[in-house]
Amino acid sequence: MEDTIGQLNTAYKGQIFRITYQERDFQIQLLKKCPTKEETALDILLDGLLQTLVKNKERWSFQQHELDQDLANHIWRAISLRYRL
């Protein structure tokens, strides 16, 4: 658990999202101020752990493949709705 909030060196606090996926609640904090439609990678905090979302063709997935890839798409959907992407 070395990738935690306390080790993040950024002045931007990030937009916080809450989503429910498969009857579980998640808190996501976007670490980029204004994401764009052309993004291919985004750093987020998922329940306090640093994760990277990566776009492969038209689908989003986690750079760390042990996480649920459909969850990555749900997270991107929440971000895209918030920022109208």
N, C-alpha and C positions, 0 to 999 in steps of 0.2 A: 504494500500500500504506500509506495514511495511517491506516487503522483497524487498528492492531496492539495487542498486549497492553500494551506500554509506555505507551500513551496512555489506558488504561482507568482511570478513577478510581472504584474500588469497594473496599470493605473485604472484601466476600464473595469468596472465591476461586473458588467454583463447583464443582459436581459434574462430574467428568470421565467421559465415555463414550467407548468405542471401538466403532466399527461397521465392518463390511465391506459395501460396496455395489459391485456390478459388479466384483468381484475387486480392489477398491481399499480400503485401510484409511484410516479417517478418525478424527481425535480431535476430539470435541466437548466444549466446556466450557459448561455451563449457567450463566448469569449471574444467575439468580433463585433465591432460596433455596428456596421451596416453591411450585412451579407448581400451578395448579388446573385442573380440567376446563374452567372457564369462560374461560380465557385466550384472547385473540384475537391476541396478539403476544408473542414471546419473543426476547430477545437471547441469542445464543450466540457462542462463538468456534469457528469451523470451521477447524481446522488453523492457529490463530493469527490468523485474520482475523475481525473483527467482522461478524456477519451477523444479520439479523432474520427470524425465521419468522413468517409471517402466516397466520391461518386464514381461508379463504374458503369459506363454507358448511361442508362437512364435510372439506375437504381442506386440507392445509398446503402452503405454498409459500414461496419466498424473496422478500423484498421486492425484491431485486435479481434481475430476471427472467432474467439470463443463466445462472443456475445451474440444475441439474437439479431439476425440481419433485418428481420421485419420491424423490430423496434427502431432501428436506424431510420427506416422509411417513415415511420410514424413521427419520429422526432423532426425529420426534415419537413414533413407536412405541416407540423405545428409552426415551425420557423417560417416557412413560405407563406402560410396564411397570415401570420403576424406582420411580416414585412411586404406582403403583396407581391410575391415573386412569381 
